[in-house]
């Protein structure tokens, strides 16, 4: 899937000028590639970028690079503020549409698990996996059918049905989804016994600490 995004050239600036750019609602970016003479500094509208990152973070993007024309690129790095999660900077790489690329693709659960109907707990262990294919063949998502999963069952990367011309890069035995029996709730008596054992253990630890103090 290919999307379009607008960008404008920006001068290579100082920390202060980049901060000012962000205050204007734009995100500093750099695009790299063979057709871009090394790299090109860009500014991208923050709202447009955030919408793309939420909906299609690994899609091919057609972007107009000043001086190099429209280029197909992919997002390769996103820097965020650790507290506010604001996007501070992104890296884009120009790609060749005739060469395979490696990228992450999200997993999408489908079906009604037999194990869940029996009271089991369904867990998605991986939200995405790494694949390799031509840019035009990158799927929006890979469906994971959980209909046949009973309690105790698990699906791995090797069990996934991938689209034609798409191969998994993630290790085959990587678990992606499981259905497990629910954890047993403790009875009142078991909870009381556990509390007594914990209290006794704390008492023994305090006594040992006291004896150690006396011996000093």
FIKOLZA-1660 file (N, C-alpha, C; in steps of 0.1 Angstrom, whole numbers, plus 5000, padded with zeros to 4 digits):
% residues 216
   i   px   py   pz ch aa at
   1 5008 4988 5000  A  X  N
   1 5000 5000 5000  A  X CA
   1 5009 5012 5000  A  X  C
   2 5006 5022 4991  A  X  N
   2 5014 5034 4990  A  X CA
   2 5005 5046 4993  A  X  C
   3 5011 5055 5002  A  X  N
   3 5004 5067 5006  A  X CA
   3 5012 5079 5002  A  X  C
   4 5006 5091 5002  A  X  N
   4 5013 5103 4998  A  X CA
   4 5014 5112 5011  A  X  C
   5 5025 5120 5011  A  X  N
   5 5027 5129 5022  A  X CA
   5 5034 5141 5017  A  X  C
   6 5031 5153 5021  A  X  N
   6 5037 5165 5017  A  X CA
   6 5049 5169 5027  A  X  C
   7 5059 5175 5021  A  X  N
   7 5070 5179 5029  A  X CA
   7 5076 5192 5023  A  X  C
   8 5084 5199 5031  A  X  N
   8 5091 5211 5025  A  X CA
   8 5105 5210 5030  A  X  C
   9 5114 5217 5022  A  X  N
   9 5128 5217 5026  A  X CA
   9 5130 5226 5038  A  X  C
  10 5139 5223 5046  A  X  N
  10 5143 5231 5058  A  X CA
  10 5158 5232 5058  A  X  C
  11 5163 5243 5063  A  X  N
  11 5178 5244 5064  A  X CA
  11 5182 5236 5076  A  X  C
  12 5194 5231 5076  A  X  N
  12 5200 5224 5087  A  X CA
  12 5202 5234 5098  A  X  C
  13 5194 5232 5109  A  X  N
  13 5193 5242 5119  A  X CA
  13 5199 5238 5133  A  X  C
  14 5199 5248 5142  A  X  N
  14 5203 5245 5156  A  X CA
  14 5192 5239 5164  A  X  C
  15 5195 5236 5176  A  X  N
  15 5185 5231 5185  A  X CA
  15 5173 5240 5187  A  X  C
  16 5177 5253 5188  A  X  N
  16 5167 5263 5189  A  X CA
  16 5158 5265 5177  A  X  C
  17 5163 5264 5165  A  X  N
  17 5155 5265 5153  A  X CA
  17 5146 5253 5151  A  X  C
  18 5151 5241 5155  A  X  N
  18 5143 5229 5155  A  X CA
  18 5131 5230 5165  A  X  C
  19 5134 5236 5176  A  X  N
  19 5123 5238 5186  A  X CA
  19 5112 5247 5181  A  X  C
  20 5117 5258 5174  A  X  N
  20 5108 5267 5168  A  X CA
  20 5099 5261 5157  A  X  C
  21 5105 5252 5149  A  X  N
  21 5098 5245 5139  A  X CA
  21 5087 5236 5145  A  X  C
  22 5090 5230 5156  A  X  N
  22 5080 5221 5162  A  X CA
  22 5068 5230 5168  A  X  C
  23 5071 5242 5173  A  X  N
  23 5061 5251 5178  A  X CA
  23 5051 5255 5166  A  X  C
  24 5056 5254 5154  A  X  N
  24 5048 5258 5142  A  X CA
  24 5040 5246 5138  A  X  C
  25 5041 5235 5145  A  X  N
  25 5033 5223 5141  A  X CA
  25 5039 5214 5131  A  X  C
  26 5052 5215 5130  A  X  N
  26 5060 5207 5120  A  X CA
  26 5070 5198 5127  A  X  C
  27 5073 5187 5120  A  X  N
  27 5083 5178 5126  A  X CA
  27 5095 5177 5117  A  X  C
  28 5107 5179 5123  A  X  N
  28 5119 5178 5115  A  X CA
  28 5121 5164 5110  A  X  C
  29 5126 5162 5098  A  X  N
  29 5128 5149 5092  A  X CA
  29 5140 5149 5083  A  X  C
  30 5146 5138 5081  A  X  N
  30 5157 5136 5072  A  X CA
  30 5154 5124 5063  A  X  C
  31 5155 5125 5050  A  X  N
  31 5153 5114 5041  A  X CA
  31 5166 5111 5035  A  X  C
  32 5169 5098 5034  A  X  N
  32 5182 5092 5029  A  X CA
  32 5179 5084 5017  A  X  C
  33 5189 5083 5008  A  X  N
  33 5187 5075 4996  A  X CA
  33 5196 5077 4985  A  X  C
  34 5197 5068 4975  A  X  N
  34 5206 5069 4964  A  X CA
  34 5202 5080 4955  A  X  C
  35 5189 5083 4954  A  X  N
  35 5185 5093 4945  A  X CA
  35 5184 5107 4951  A  X  C
  36 5189 5108 4963  A  X  N
  36 5187 5121 4971  A  X CA
  36 5201 5127 4974  A  X  C
  37 5211 5122 4967  A  X  N
  37 5225 5128 4970  A  X CA
  37 5228 5127 4984  A  X  C
  38 5226 5116 4990  A  X  N
  38 5230 5113 5004  A  X CA
  38 5218 5115 5014  A  X  C
  39 5214 5128 5016  A  X  N
  39 5203 5130 5025  A  X CA
  39 5197 5144 5023  A  X  C
  40 5185 5146 5027  A  X  N
  40 5179 5159 5026  A  X CA
  40 5171 5162 5038  A  X  C
  41 5173 5174 5044  A  X  N
  41 5165 5178 5056  A  X CA
  41 5151 5183 5052  A  X  C
  42 5141 5178 5059  A  X  N
  42 5127 5182 5055  A  X CA
  42 5119 5186 5068  A  X  C
  43 5108 5192 5065  A  X  N
  43 5098 5195 5076  A  X CA
  43 5085 5190 5071  A  X  C
  44 5078 5182 5080  A  X  N
  44 5065 5176 5077  A  X CA
  44 5055 5181 5087  A  X  C
  45 5043 5183 5082  A  X  N
  45 5032 5187 5091  A  X CA
  45 5029 5176 5101  A  X  C
  46 5029 5180 5114  A  X  N
  46 5028 5171 5125  A  X CA
  46 5014 5163 5124  A  X  C
  47 5003 5170 5121  A  X  N
  47 4990 5163 5121  A  X CA
  47 4990 5152 5110  A  X  C
  48 4995 5155 5099  A  X  N
  48 4996 5146 5088  A  X CA
  48 5004 5134 5091  A  X  C
  49 5016 5136 5097  A  X  N
  49 5025 5126 5101  A  X CA
  49 5019 5117 5112  A  X  C
  50 5013 5123 5122  A  X  N
  50 5007 5115 5133  A  X CA
  50 4996 5106 5128  A  X  C
  51 4988 5111 5118  A  X  N
  51 4977 5103 5113  A  X CA
  51 4982 5091 5105  A  X  C
  52 4993 5093 5098  A  X  N
  52 5000 5082 5091  A  X CA
  52 5006 5072 5100  A  X  C
  53 5013 5076 5111  A  X  N
  53 5019 5067 5120  A  X CA
  53 5009 5059 5128  A  X  C
  54 4997 5065 5130  A  X  N
  54 4986 5057 5137  A  X CA
  54 4980 5046 5128  A  X  C
  55 4978 5050 5116  A  X  N
  55 4971 5041 5107  A  X CA
  55 4980 5032 5098  A  X  C
  56 4991 5037 5093  A  X  N
  56 4999 5029 5085  A  X CA
  56 5014 5031 5088  A  X  C
  57 5019 5028 5099  A  X  N
  57 5033 5031 5103  A  X CA
  57 5044 5025 5094  A  X  C
  58 5041 5014 5087  A  X  N
  58 5051 5007 5079  A  X CA
  58 5048 5008 5064  A  X  C
  59 5039 5017 5060  A  X  N
  59 5035 5018 5046  A  X CA
  59 5046 5025 5038  A  X  C
  60 5045 5022 5025  A  X  N
  60 5054 5030 5015  A  X CA
  60 5047 5044 5013  A  X  C
  61 5055 5054 5014  A  X  N
  61 5050 5068 5013  A  X CA
  61 5057 5074 5001  A  X  C
  62 5048 5080 4992  A  X  N
  62 5053 5088 4981  A  X CA
  62 5055 5103 4987  A  X  C
  63 5067 5108 4987  A  X  N
  63 5069 5121 4992  A  X CA
  63 5077 5129 4982  A  X  C
  64 5073 5142 4981  A  X  N
  64 5080 5151 4972  A  X CA
  64 5093 5156 4979  A  X  C
  65 5104 5153 4974  A  X  N
  65 5117 5157 4980  A  X CA
  65 5122 5169 4971  A  X  C
  66 5123 5181 4977  A  X  N
  66 5128 5192 4969  A  X CA
  66 5142 5189 4963  A  X  C
  67 5142 5191 4949  A  X  N
  67 5155 5188 4942  A  X CA
  67 5156 5174 4937  A  X  C
  68 5148 5165 4942  A  X  N
  68 5149 5151 4938  A  X CA
  68 5135 5146 4932  A  X  C
  69 5125 5153 4933  A  X  N
  69 5112 5149 4928  A  X CA
  69 5105 5139 4938  A  X  C
  70 5094 5133 4933  A  X  N
  70 5087 5124 4942  A  X CA
  70 5094 5111 4944  A  X  C
  71 5096 5106 4956  A  X  N
  71 5103 5094 4959  A  X CA
  71 5095 5085 4968  A  X  C
  72 5096 5072 4966  A  X  N
  72 5090 5062 4975  A  X CA
  72 5099 5060 4988  A  X  C
  73 5094 5063 4999  A  X  N
  73 5102 5061 5012  A  X CA
  73 5094 5053 5022  A  X  C
  74 5101 5049 5032  A  X  N
  74 5095 5043 5044  A  X CA
  74 5101 5049 5057  A  X  C
  75 5093 5050 5067  A  X  N
  75 5098 5055 5080  A  X CA
  75 5107 5044 5086  A  X  C
  76 5119 5048 5090  A  X  N
  76 5128 5038 5096  A  X CA
  76 5131 5042 5111  A  X  C
  77 5128 5054 5115  A  X  N
  77 5131 5057 5129  A  X CA
  77 5122 5069 5133  A  X  C
  78 5116 5068 5145  A  X  N
  78 5108 5078 5151  A  X CA
  78 5113 5082 5165  A  X  C
  79 5118 5094 5167  A  X  N
  79 5122 5099 5180  A  X CA
  79 5111 5106 5187  A  X  C
  80 5108 5102 5199  A  X  N
  80 5097 5108 5207  A  X CA
  80 5103 5114 5220  A  X  C
  81 5096 5124 5225  A  X  N
  81 5099 5129 5239  A  X CA
  81 5095 5118 5249  A  X  C
  82 5104 5114 5258  A  X  N
  82 5101 5103 5267  A  X CA
  82 5089 5106 5276  A  X  C
  83 5086 5119 5279  A  X  N
  83 5075 5122 5288  A  X CA
  83 5063 5125 5281  A  X  C
  84 5063 5134 5271  A  X  N
  84 5051 5138 5264  A  X CA
  84 5047 5129 5252  A  X  C
  85 5057 5121 5247  A  X  N
  85 5055 5113 5236  A  X CA
  85 5053 5121 5223  A  X  C
  86 5057 5134 5223  A  X  N
  86 5056 5142 5211  A  X CA
  86 5067 5137 5201  A  X  C
  87 5064 5136 5188  A  X  N
  87 5073 5132 5178  A  X CA
  87 5083 5143 5176  A  X  C
  88 5096 5141 5179  A  X  N
  88 5106 5151 5178  A  X CA
  88 5113 5151 5164  A  X  C
  89 5115 5139 5158  A  X  N
  89 5122 5138 5146  A  X CA
  89 5120 5124 5140  A  X  C
  90 5120 5123 5127  A  X  N
  90 5118 5110 5120  A  X CA
  90 5129 5109 5109  A  X  C
  91 5133 5096 5107  A  X  N
  91 5141 5093 5095  A  X CA
  91 5133 5086 5085  A  X  C
  92 5136 5089 5072  A  X  N
  92 5129 5083 5061  A  X CA
  92 5140 5077 5052  A  X  C
  93 5138 5066 5046  A  X  N
  93 5147 5060 5036  A  X CA
  93 5140 5058 5023  A  X  C
  94 5146 5063 5012  A  X  N
  94 5141 5060 4999  A  X CA
  94 5144 5046 4995  A  X  C
  95 5134 5040 4989  A  X  N
  95 5134 5025 4986  A  X CA
  95 5133 5023 4971  A  X  C
  96 5137 5012 4966  A  X  N
  96 5136 5007 4953  A  X CA
  96 5124 4998 4952  A  X  C
  97 5114 5002 4944  A  X  N
  97 5101 4994 4944  A  X CA
  97 5103 4980 4938  A  X  C
  98 5115 4978 4932  A  X  N
  98 5118 4965 4926  A  X CA
  98 5127 4956 4934  A  X  C
  99 5130 4961 4946  A  X  N
  99 5138 4953 4956  A  X CA
  99 5130 4950 4968  A  X  C
 100 5132 4938 4974  A  X  N
 100 5125 4934 4986  A  X CA
 100 5130 4942 4998  A  X  C
 101 5121 4945 5007  A  X  N
 101 5124 4952 5019  A  X CA
 101 5119 4944 5031  A  X  C
 102 5125 4947 5043  A  X  N
 102 5121 4941 5055  A  X CA
 102 5113 4951 5063  A  X  C
 103 5102 4947 5069  A  X  N
 103 5094 4957 5077  A  X CA
 103 5085 4949 5087  A  X  C
 104 5080 4956 5096  A  X  N
 104 5070 4951 5106  A  X CA
 104 5056 4952 5101  A  X  C
 105 5048 4942 5103  A  X  N
 105 5034 4942 5099  A  X CA
 105 5026 4937 5112  A  X  C
 106 5015 4944 5114  A  X  N
 106 5007 4941 5126  A  X CA
 106 4999 4928 5124  A  X  C
 107 4996 4921 5135  A  X  N
 107 4988 4909 5135  A  X CA
 107 4973 4913 5139  A  X  C
 108 4964 4907 5132  A  X  N
 108 4950 4909 5134  A  X CA
 108 4942 4896 5137  A  X  C
 109 4937 4895 5149  A  X  N
 109 4930 4883 5153  A  X CA
 109 4916 4882 5146  A  X  C
 110 4913 4870 5142  A  X  N
 110 4900 4867 5136  A  X CA
 110 4895 4854 5142  A  X  C
 111 4882 4852 5141  A  X  N
 111 4876 4840 5146  A  X CA
 111 4872 4840 5161  A  X  C
 112 4865 4830 5165  A  X  N
 112 4860 4828 5179  A  X CA
 112 4866 4816 5184  A  X  C
 113 4876 4817 5194  A  X  N
 113 4883 4806 5199  A  X CA
 113 4874 4797 5207  A  X  C
 114 4876 4783 5204  A  X  N
 114 4868 4773 5212  A  X CA
 114 4873 4773 5226  A  X  C
 115 4885 4776 5229  A  X  N
 115 4890 4776 5242  A  X CA
 115 4885 4787 5250  A  X  C
 116 4883 4799 5244  A  X  N
 116 4877 4810 5251  A  X CA
 116 4863 4808 5255  A  X  C
 117 4855 4801 5246  A  X  N
 117 4842 4797 5249  A  X CA
 117 4841 4788 5261  A  X  C
 118 4852 4781 5264  A  X  N
 118 4852 4772 5275  A  X CA
 118 4858 4778 5288  A  X  C
 119 4860 4791 5287  A  X  N
 119 4865 4799 5299  A  X CA
 119 4880 4802 5298  A  X  C
 120 4887 4798 5287  A  X  N
 120 4901 4801 5286  A  X CA
 120 4904 4816 5284  A  X  C
 121 4916 4820 5285  A  X  N
 121 4921 4834 5283  A  X CA
 121 4929 4835 5271  A  X  C
 122 4925 4843 5261  A  X  N
 122 4932 4845 5249  A  X CA
 122 4942 4856 5251  A  X  C
 123 4955 4854 5247  A  X  N
 123 4966 4864 5248  A  X CA
 123 4973 4866 5235  A  X  C
 124 4973 4878 5230  A  X  N
 124 4981 4881 5218  A  X CA
 124 4995 4884 5223  A  X  C
 125 5005 4876 5220  A  X  N
 125 5018 4877 5226  A  X CA
 125 5027 4886 5217  A  X  C
 126 5024 4887 5204  A  X  N
 126 5031 4896 5195  A  X CA
 126 5021 4904 5188  A  X  C
 127 5023 4917 5188  A  X  N
 127 5014 4926 5181  A  X CA
 127 5018 4927 5166  A  X  C
 128 5030 4924 5163  A  X  N
 128 5034 4925 5149  A  X CA
 128 5046 4915 5147  A  X  C
 129 5049 4912 5134  A  X  N
 129 5061 4903 5131  A  X CA
 129 5068 4910 5120  A  X  C
 130 5081 4906 5118  A  X  N
 130 5089 4911 5107  A  X CA
 130 5087 4902 5094  A  X  C
 131 5085 4909 5083  A  X  N
 131 5083 4902 5070  A  X CA
 131 5093 4907 5060  A  X  C
 132 5094 4900 5049  A  X  N
 132 5102 4905 5037  A  X CA
 132 5094 4903 5024  A  X  C
 133 5094 4913 5016  A  X  N
 133 5086 4912 5003  A  X CA
 133 5089 4925 4995  A  X  C
 134 5084 4926 4983  A  X  N
 134 5085 4938 4975  A  X CA
 134 5076 4948 4982  A  X  C
 135 5080 4961 4981  A  X  N
 135 5072 4972 4987  A  X CA
 135 5057 4971 4983  A  X  C
 136 5054 4968 4971  A  X  N
 136 5040 4968 4966  A  X CA
 136 5032 4957 4973  A  X  C
 137 5039 4947 4978  A  X  N
 137 5032 4935 4984  A  X CA
 137 5030 4936 4999  A  X  C
 138 5035 4947 5005  A  X  N
 138 5034 4948 5020  A  X CA
 138 5019 4948 5024  A  X  C
 139 5014 4939 5032  A  X  N
 139 5000 4939 5036  A  X CA
 139 4998 4948 5047  A  X  C
 140 4985 4953 5048  A  X  N
 140 4982 4962 5059  A  X CA
 140 4982 4954 5073  A  X  C
 141 4979 4942 5072  A  X  N
 141 4979 4933 5084  A  X CA
 141 4979 4919 5080  A  X  C
 142 4983 4910 5089  A  X  N
 142 4983 4896 5087  A  X CA
 142 4972 4890 5097  A  X  C
 143 4963 4883 5091  A  X  N
 143 4952 4877 5099  A  X CA
 143 4956 4865 5106  A  X  C
 144 4953 4864 5118  A  X  N
 144 4956 4852 5127  A  X CA
 144 4943 4845 5131  A  X  C
 145 4939 4834 5125  A  X  N
 145 4926 4828 5128  A  X CA
 145 4928 4819 5141  A  X  C
 146 4920 4823 5151  A  X  N
 146 4921 4816 5164  A  X CA
 146 4910 4806 5166  A  X  C
 147 4902 4804 5156  A  X  N
 147 4889 4796 5158  A  X CA
 147 4892 4782 5163  A  X  C
 148 4903 4776 5159  A  X  N
 148 4906 4762 5163  A  X CA
 148 4914 4760 5176  A  X  C
 149 4917 4772 5183  A  X  N
 149 4925 4771 5195  A  X CA
 149 4917 4767 5207  A  X  C
 150 4921 4756 5213  A  X  N
 150 4915 4751 5226  A  X CA
 150 4924 4756 5237  A  X  C
 151 4920 4754 5249  A  X  N
 151 4928 4757 5261  A  X CA
 151 4941 4750 5261  A  X  C
 152 4952 4757 5262  A  X  N
 152 4965 4751 5262  A  X CA
 152 4972 4752 5248  A  X  C
 153 4964 4756 5238  A  X  N
 153 4970 4757 5225  A  X CA
 153 4977 4770 5223  A  X  C
 154 4986 4770 5213  A  X  N
 154 4994 4782 5210  A  X CA
 154 4997 4782 5195  A  X  C
 155 4998 4794 5189  A  X  N
 155 5002 4795 5175  A  X CA
 155 5015 4802 5174  A  X  C
 156 5024 4798 5165  A  X  N
 156 5037 4804 5163  A  X CA
 156 5038 4810 5149  A  X  C
 157 5048 4817 5146  A  X  N
 157 5050 4824 5133  A  X CA
 157 5049 4813 5122  A  X  C
 158 5054 4801 5124  A  X  N
 158 5054 4791 5114  A  X CA
 158 5039 4786 5111  A  X  C
 159 5030 4789 5120  A  X  N
 159 5016 4785 5117  A  X CA
 159 5008 4796 5110  A  X  C
 160 5014 4808 5108  A  X  N
 160 5006 4819 5101  A  X CA
 160 5005 4816 5086  A  X  C
 161 4994 4820 5081  A  X  N
 161 4991 4819 5066  A  X CA
 161 4994 4833 5061  A  X  C
 162 5006 4834 5054  A  X  N
 162 5010 4847 5049  A  X CA
 162 5005 4849 5034  A  X  C
 163 5004 4861 5030  A  X  N
 163 5000 4863 5016  A  X CA
 163 5010 4858 5007  A  X  C
 164 5006 4856 4994  A  X  N
 164 5016 4852 4984  A  X CA
 164 5027 4862 4983  A  X  C
 165 5039 4857 4980  A  X  N
 165 5051 4866 4978  A  X CA
 165 5055 4873 4991  A  X  C
 166 5051 4869 5002  A  X  N
 166 5055 4875 5015  A  X CA
 166 5061 4864 5024  A  X  C
 167 5072 4866 5029  A  X  N
 167 5079 4856 5038  A  X CA
 167 5082 4862 5051  A  X  C
 168 5081 4853 5062  A  X  N
 168 5084 4858 5075  A  X CA
 168 5099 4859 5078  A  X  C
 169 5103 4869 5085  A  X  N
 169 5117 4870 5089  A  X CA
 169 5118 4867 5104  A  X  C
 170 5108 4870 5111  A  X  N
 170 5107 4866 5126  A  X CA
 170 5109 4851 5127  A  X  C
 171 5116 4846 5137  A  X  N
 171 5119 4832 5139  A  X CA
 171 5106 4823 5139  A  X  C
 172 5107 4812 5132  A  X  N
 172 5095 4803 5131  A  X CA
 172 5088 4799 5144  A  X  C
 173 5096 4797 5154  A  X  N
 173 5090 4792 5167  A  X CA
 173 5086 4803 5177  A  X  C
 174 5086 4815 5172  A  X  N
 174 5081 4826 5180  A  X CA
 174 5066 4825 5182  A  X  C
 175 5062 4824 5195  A  X  N
 175 5048 4823 5198  A  X CA
 175 5041 4837 5196  A  X  C
 176 5029 4836 5190  A  X  N
 176 5022 4849 5187  A  X CA
 176 5009 4850 5194  A  X  C
 177 5002 4839 5197  A  X  N
 177 4990 4839 5204  A  X CA
 177 4988 4826 5212  A  X  C
 178 4981 4827 5223  A  X  N
 178 4979 4815 5232  A  X CA
 178 4965 4816 5238  A  X  C
 179 4960 4804 5242  A  X  N
 179 4948 4803 5250  A  X CA
 179 4951 4795 5262  A  X  C
 180 4951 4801 5274  A  X  N
 180 4954 4794 5286  A  X CA
 180 4943 4793 5296  A  X  C
 181 4943 4783 5305  A  X  N
 181 4933 4782 5315  A  X CA
 181 4934 4794 5324  A  X  C
 182 4922 4799 5329  A  X  N
 182 4923 4810 5338  A  X CA
 182 4929 4806 5351  A  X  C
 183 4936 4816 5358  A  X  N
 183 4942 4813 5370  A  X CA
 183 4932 4810 5381  A  X  C
 184 4935 4800 5389  A  X  N
 184 4925 4796 5399  A  X CA
 184 4925 4806 5410  A  X  C
 185 4912 4810 5414  A  X  N
 185 4911 4819 5425  A  X CA
 185 4912 4812 5438  A  X  C
 186 4919 4818 5448  A  X  N
 186 4922 4812 5461  A  X CA
 186 4909 4812 5469  A  X  C
 187 4906 4801 5476  A  X  N
 187 4895 4801 5485  A  X CA
 187 4898 4809 5497  A  X  C
 188 4889 4812 5506  A  X  N
 188 4891 4820 5518  A  X CA
 188 4901 4813 5527  A  X  C
 189 4900 4800 5528  A  X  N
 189 4909 4792 5536  A  X CA
 189 4923 4792 5531  A  X  C
 190 4925 4791 5517  A  X  N
 190 4938 4791 5511  A  X CA
 190 4944 4805 5513  A  X  C
 191 4936 4815 5511  A  X  N
 191 4941 4829 5513  A  X CA
 191 4946 4831 5527  A  X  C
 192 4938 4826 5537  A  X  N
 192 4942 4828 5551  A  X CA
 192 4955 4820 5554  A  X  C
 193 4957 4808 5549  A  X  N
 193 4969 4800 5551  A  X CA
 193 4981 4807 5545  A  X  C
 194 4979 4813 5533  A  X  N
 194 4990 4820 5526  A  X CA
 194 4994 4832 5534  A  X  C
 195 4984 4839 5540  A  X  N
 195 4987 4851 5548  A  X CA
 195 4995 4847 5561  A  X  C
 196 4991 4836 5567  A  X  N
 196 4998 4831 5579  A  X CA
 196 5012 4827 5575  A  X  C
 197 5014 4820 5564  A  X  N
 197 5028 4816 5560  A  X CA
 197 5036 4828 5557  A  X  C
 198 5031 4839 5551  A  X  N
 198 5038 4851 5548  A  X CA
 198 5042 4858 5561  A  X  C
 199 5033 4858 5571  A  X  N
 199 5036 4865 5584  A  X CA
 199 5047 4857 5591  A  X  C
 200 5046 4844 5591  A  X  N
 200 5056 4836 5598  A  X CA
 200 5070 4838 5591  A  X  C
 201 5070 4839 5578  A  X  N
 201 5083 4841 5571  A  X CA
 201 5088 4854 5575  A  X  C
 202 5080 4864 5576  A  X  N
 202 5085 4878 5580  A  X CA
 202 5090 4877 5594  A  X  C
 203 5084 4870 5603  A  X  N
 203 5088 4869 5617  A  X CA
 203 5102 4862 5617  A  X  C
 204 5103 4851 5610  A  X  N
 204 5116 4844 5610  A  X CA
 204 5127 4854 5604  A  X  C
 205 5124 4862 5594  A  X  N
 205 5134 4871 5589  A  X CA
 205 5138 4881 5599  A  X  C
 206 5128 4886 5607  A  X  N
 206 5131 4896 5617  A  X CA
 206 5139 4891 5628  A  X  C
 207 5136 4878 5632  A  X  N
 207 5144 4871 5643  A  X CA
 207 5159 4869 5638  A  X  C
 208 5160 4865 5626  A  X  N
 208 5174 4863 5620  A  X CA
 208 5182 4876 5620  A  X  C
 209 5175 4887 5616  A  X  N
 209 5181 4900 5616  A  X CA
 209 5185 4905 5630  A  X  C
 210 5176 4902 5640  A  X  N
 210 5179 4906 5653  A  X CA
 210 5191 4898 5659  A  X  C
 211 5192 4885 5656  A  X  N
 211 5203 4877 5661  A  X CA
 211 5216 4881 5655  A  X  C
 212 5215 4885 5642  A  X  N
 212 5227 4890 5635  A  X CA
 212 5232 4903 5641  A  X  C
 213 5222 4912 5645  A  X  N
 213 5226 4924 5651  A  X CA
 213 5233 4922 5665  A  X  C
 214 5227 4912 5673  A  X  N
 214 5233 4909 5686  A  X CA
 214 5247 4904 5685  A  X  C
 215 5250 4897 5674  A  X  N
 215 5264 4891 5673  A  X CA
 215 5274 4901 5669  A  X  C
 216 5270 4913 5665  A  X  N
 216 5280 4923 5661  A  X CA
 216 5286 4930 5673  A  X  C
% end
